[in-house]
Amino acid sequence: MNDTISRFLRTLIQVLAAGGFTKLFDAITGQVDVQYQAIVGSIFLLLVVLAQNWLEDTGKIPTILGKKKVVDGTSGPTVL
């Protein structure tokens, strides 16, 4: 699988996860108006991306659909 397809699929997974968190948040609180759903969804997307990148970079979870690369001899994997 080439890098472009891997990045696209990984982003799609992150967007779907953020959408799921948005729906869960709305189901629990019942207070997300239609006009604010995009904002709440964007916040969850940012949190999902940051959390996944941090977890992968620190080695707490395996890299999802990416390749690990050691940069300049450091021990932390970086997704290309």
Wavefront OBJ file of the C-alpha trace (Angstrom):
o trace
v 0.000 0.000 0.000
v 1.536 3.290 -0.987
v 1.961 6.183 1.427
v -0.835 8.348 -0.018
v -3.443 5.620 0.392
v -2.198 4.856 3.915
v -2.492 8.507 4.923
v -5.974 8.785 3.409
v -7.238 5.673 5.195
v -5.693 6.749 8.492
v -7.347 10.163 8.222
v -10.666 8.516 7.374
v -10.394 6.351 10.498
v -9.667 9.453 12.601
v -12.652 11.332 11.130
v -14.956 8.381 11.792
v -13.702 8.101 15.384
v -14.243 11.820 15.947
v -17.745 11.552 14.503
v -18.472 8.697 16.878
v -17.265 10.733 19.851
v -19.436 13.649 18.715
v -22.531 11.435 18.517
v -21.722 9.881 21.898
v -21.290 13.327 23.445
v -24.616 14.428 21.949
v -26.351 11.272 23.185
v -25.043 11.746 26.713
v -25.689 15.471 27.015
v -28.487 15.891 24.483
v -27.406 19.492 24.145
v -25.416 19.758 20.930
v -27.415 22.018 18.645
v -27.152 21.493 14.900
v -25.332 24.800 14.537
v -22.586 23.640 16.927
v -22.134 20.048 15.732
v -19.364 21.018 13.284
v -17.455 22.819 16.033
v -17.819 19.940 18.495
v -16.856 17.472 15.757
v -13.759 19.502 14.887
v -12.681 19.597 18.520
v -13.073 15.823 18.829
v -11.183 15.329 15.544
v -8.299 17.434 16.836
v -8.253 15.478 20.113
v -8.325 12.119 18.296
v -5.477 13.121 15.959
v -3.319 14.512 18.768
v -3.951 11.513 21.018
v -3.269 8.967 18.280
v -0.085 10.702 17.140
v 1.173 11.010 20.718
v 0.398 7.372 21.508
v 2.108 6.187 18.328
v 5.145 8.450 18.763
v 5.695 7.303 22.341
v 5.282 3.650 21.355
v 2.226 3.053 23.537
v 0.264 1.735 20.524
v 1.492 0.359 17.195
v 1.499 2.638 14.180
v -1.774 2.359 12.305
v -1.361 2.055 8.523
v 1.968 3.841 8.610
v 5.631 3.062 8.493
v 7.919 3.505 11.450
v 11.106 5.424 10.908
v 13.817 6.329 13.355
v 14.788 9.947 12.781
v 18.368 11.025 13.539
v 18.948 8.090 15.865
v 16.109 8.984 18.222
v 14.082 6.155 19.650
v 10.612 7.529 18.836
v 8.925 6.220 15.696
v 7.600 8.777 13.249
v 4.769 8.049 10.817
v 5.694 8.984 7.276
l 1 2 3 4 5 6 7 8 9 10 11 12 13 14 15 16 17 18 19 20 21 22 23 24 25 26 27 28 29 30 31 32 33 34 35 36 37 38 39 40 41 42 43 44 45 46 47 48 49 50 51 52 53 54 55 56 57 58 59 60 61 62 63 64 65 66 67 68 69 70 71 72 73 74 75 76 77 78 79 80
